[in-house]
Each structure stands twice: as C-alpha cells, then as structure tokens.
Amino acid sequence: EEMRQIFAFAGPALGIWLSGPIMSLIDTSVVGITSSIELAALGPGTVVCDGLGYCFLFLSVAISNLVAISLAKKDETEAANHLARFLFVAVSCGVVMFTVIKLSKIGVLAAFVGGNTAVIPAAACYVDIRAFAWPAVLVTMVGQGASLGMQDSVSPLKVLAVVSLINAVGDVLLCTFLGYGIAGAAWATMLAQYVGGFLTLKSLKDKGYDPLAIKVPRMEDLAQMIKITGPVLLTMLSKVAFYTSITFFATSLGAVTLAAHQVMVGVFSLFSVWGEPLAQTAQSFMPGLLCGGQQKQASLMHLARRLLQKLLVSGVVLGVASAVVGISIPVFLPQLFTNDSAIIEKMHTVVTPFFFSIALTPPALALEGTLLASGDLNFLGLNMAFAFVCGTVLMLVFHKLGFGLSSCWWTMVLFQ
C-alpha cells in the first residue's frame, strides 16, 4: 500500500520533470537533422536558457516545502500567503533575467565558447528569443511547486502535456516545414512556456487560490524566504555550475565534440530526472511525518525511516532501469539526433560513464529530497558546493592532461 501511494504520486510527478528535457530533446533532434553548426550552438544556448532556469528551481523547491509544511499544520491561509509572495518574486526575477540576458547575451556566449566563434550567431539568436519567456518560466515553476506541496502531481502533468505538444508541433512546423532552424525552435519553446504559465495559474485558481493576489514580501517574509532558499539556491547553483563547466570544457574540444556532448547532455537530462519524483515525494510527504506532536513523534519517525528506505530501493531500481534505456539511445538510435558519423563516433566514446551517471542519480535525489524535507538545508548546500569545487578541479586536471570528453563524463559519475 505504501509503495502504491508513492508511485501514485511519483508517476505523474515524473511526467512533470520529463517535460523540460523532452522539449530540449525535440529541439535537439529537429535542429540537429538540419544543421550541425546549429546543433553545436544549442549547447551554449541551452546552458544560458535552461541552465540558468535550473538555478531558479530553488523557488519551486522552497514553495513546495513551505506549502507542504503549512498544510501539514492545517493552515491554508499561511499556504496561500506563501504562494502570493513567491509569485511576486517569480515575476520580478523573470523581468530582471529578461533584461540581463538581452543586454549581455553576446558577451556571455563569447566567453563561454572561447575560440569556437562560429556558433555564436546561432546561439545568440536562440537565447535572444527565449529570453522573452523568463517571467512565464518562473511563474510556472512556482505554481508547479505549490501544487506538488499540496500533494497534487496530476494537475501540473496535464499542463505540461499540453506544453510539450505545442512545443513539438511548433518545432516541426517552424523548423522542418518553414525552415526557420534554431530560431523556429526558440519561438516554439517560448510560445509553449507562456501557455504553460497561463494554464498553471488557472490550475491554482481551480484549487481555490487566487493567482492574481500577489503580495510584496515584508522584511520578515524576506528573511524567512532567504533562510530557506539560500541553501537551496547554493545547491542548485553548484549543480548548474558543474554542468556548465562540463559543457565549457567540451566547447574547447571543437564543434564536433561539442555537438556530440550536446546530444548526450540532452539524453542525460531526459533520464536523470526520473529520480526527481522520489525527491518530490519525500518533500511532499515527509513534513506530515516530521511535524507530528510529541506523543506521536516516535511512531512517525519510524514511518519516515520506512518511507526513506522505500525511496532508496525505488531509486536504485529506477536508476538501473533508466540507465539501460538511456544508453540504448546513443548506441542504437543516434540517427534520431544527427546523421554525422563523426558526431556519432564521439557519442559512443562516453557511453560507459554516461550509464553510471544516470544510474546513480535517482538514489542521490531521494536523499536530497529527504534532507530538504527534514530542514537540513545547510548540510545539503555545503555538500553540493564542495562536490562542485572538487569536480571542477578534477576536470581541469583531466583537461590539461588531454583526456578528452570521456574524462568530463567520468567526473560527472564522481559528482553524482
């Protein structure tokens, strides 16, 4: 019965986490078939768009945690207030990011690609268009996090199913039939993200929350938000910085290696998120077990430990299964993304560390979710920052020794 409840929640939650990687893979597939240069340009382009977006995932994690705790205490008013304040923060951050990207995209991309300047025009076009979607992206993150904190994983899944469909149809229409290439992929993604933002707000309204009742946080509210979001932000920034450093080192290895790396990162992103529902299950259900009264504390802690054990077992099984499926794509179906034999050959050089990188991710995410639910945020943030520093130094050493792309992916295994 416990496993049934876990998978009843985690199943739809998996669909939520798969939406973003699926949209990126659709972009990669459609663009890669038409142009190898534009496929390479997606590497730095998606790092700037999706990588920076991942940094703001701390908003989703924090609101999910706060809403879950408020509802565990039967305080719906507090949950609504948290949502109103985080929506304000999401809109504000979205406007700021739009402005920053518009003003600095060329400089950021030039610093990122180094000598591989041929990809800058296409990457800049992609980033420029997708910058318009920042407010919608962050509002959607907060809305999804709030729904998951309410133990509702079905509503966000429905929204993202529509978003993924719009993105897929838009990519095929604009890139394949109308010939807009990487610009068409960016327009399709941007449109889909605004539809997702609108549908997410409508879903919150259907639950009885007014998505337009945005509140400016007071100083004490900001202090509470910073206390929670600070360590979570450090965790997200460390992950993004590490993934960005991998792409940075891959960029210096030439356009062919960068294109191969972009495909592998896209597939990795699709299968690594299979463990995210386990982290979200811990964040949604653990607070109810950890916030019980003193008389019930012993029995509730026993239930919390049992939940953690089941999440870890599920993580190991899910990790191996997803790694097996994930590795089959570059090995047997590389033509889904490119017909360039040189790119395919480079992809095949990293399949072994690629397998272990995916397999280790779900159990690690189950532990992360448990730490978030228990409030042990400082340890999680510092641990991830330490892993980032060690991983980057190790990658730099491998790069100096000329070990190539495979060393980047073996470092990913150690990071996980």
KACORUR-V38182 format. One line per field, one symbol per residue. psi: psi as a letter, one per 20 degrees, with the letter a starting at -180 (. if undefined). burial: b if it has 24 or more other C-alpha atoms within 12 Angstrom, else e. A space follows every 50 residues. Layout:
psi = ???
burial = ???
//
This chain:
psi = gghghghhghghhghghhgghghhhgggggghhhphghghhhfhghggfh ghhhhjihgggghggggggghhjknhggghgggghhhghggghggghggg ghhjgggghghgicimihiggghhgggggihhigghghggggggggghhj koigghggghggghggggggggghgghikichhhhgggggghhhgggghg hhghhhijpoiimpppprghghggghhghghggggghggghghhhghghh hijrhghggghgghhggghghhihihhgghgghhhghhhijrrhhigghh hghgggggghhgghggghggghhggghhghghlhihhqjohhggghgiij hghgghgghigghhhghghggghijmhgggghghgghggggggghgghgh ikiahhhghhhgghg.
burial = eeeeebbebbbbbbbbbbbbbbbbbbbbbbbbbbbbbbbbbbbbbbbbbb bbbbbbbbbbbbbbbbbbbbbbeeeeeebbbbbbbbbbbbbbbbeebbee bbeebbebbbebbeebbebbbbbbbbbbbbbbbbbbbbbbbbbbbbbbbb bbbbbbbbbbbbbbbbbbbbbbebbbeeebbbbbbbbbbbbbbbbbbbbb bbbbeeeebebeeeeeeeeeeeeebeebbbbbbbbbbbbbbbbbbbbbbb bbbbbbbbbbbbbbbbbbbbbbbbbbbbbbbbbbbbbbbbbeeeeeeeee eeebeebbebbbebbbebbbbbbbbbbbbbbeebebbbebeebbebbbbb bbbbbbbbbbbbbbbbbbbbbbbbbebeebbebbbebbeebbebbbeebe eeebbbbbbbbbbbbb
//
